[in-house]
Amino acid sequence: MANTSLFLDEIIENASKDLNFNDIWIAGFSQEAYMALYYGLQHNKKITHIQAIAGNFHNSMMPANLETKNIWLHCGKKDPHISEEKMFF
């Protein structure tokens, strides 16, 4: 994930030189949803919107301040592999 984060940082920095961004979105499905959450919450402060579809999420990834983030978690009604106490809705 470190190499992917560095690659995404480079893409965002290069695009920011030529374009004026108000919002930067990152999205992913399944394992990429985990990457989107990791990168958007922990790594890059420029990310303003995160969309995670059918991905897993760990409480340890949640930063103390979410004021600058909009997060959408999409999954089925109930995942038999995750207890309801650990689900975020």
N, C-alpha and C positions, 0 to 999 in steps of 0.2 A: 504494500500500500504506500510505502514511502516513495518509491519510484513513480507511481501513478500520481501521487500528490505533487511531486516536483514537476512532472510533465504538465499537469493541469495549471499549476502556478505560472509556468512559462507561457502557456496558451493565453491565460487571462491577462498577464502583464503585456504581452505583445499586442493583443487586441485592444487593450486600454490605451495604448499609445496613439492609435488612429481613431478610436471611437469613444464617444462620451456615454458611459453606462450609468443609468440610475439604479437598475436592478440587474443582478446576475443570478440566474437560476441554475440549479444542478438537479438532475433526476436520474433514477436508476430503477431497474427491475431485479428482484431477487438478490443475488450477491452484489450486483451493482447498486442496489438500494442501500445496502450496508456501506458501500464505498461513498455514496452520495452523502449519507448521514455523517460518516466519519469526517469526510473532507469538509463538508459545509459547517458542521458544528465545532470541530476541533482544530481544523487546519487553516482555512482561508476566511478571513474576516470580511472579505469583499462579497462573499456569497450572501444574498438576501433571501432567497427562496430555495427550499429543499423539498423535493417530491420523491418519496420512497414507496415503491409499489412492491408488495409481497416480499418485504425484507425484514430481517431481524434487527433488533435494537437493544442496546445494553444501557442500563441506567448510568454507568460510568462515563458514557459519551456525552451526557447532558451537561452543558456548561452552566455556570451560575447565572449568567445574564443572557436572556433570549430576546431582549427588546428589539434587536435588529434582524431577527430571523422569522420567516414565515415557513412553517413546516406542515407538510401534508403526508400522513402515513396512510397508505391504502392497503387493505388486506381483506380477506374473507370475513364472514361474520364471526367465525371462531376457528382458531388454529389448534388442532388437537395436541400439538407439540409444545405449546406455550400456555402456562397457567394464566387464568384470568387476572390474577393479582399482578402479573408482570406486563400486561398489555396496556398500551397507552392509546386513548381515543380522544 
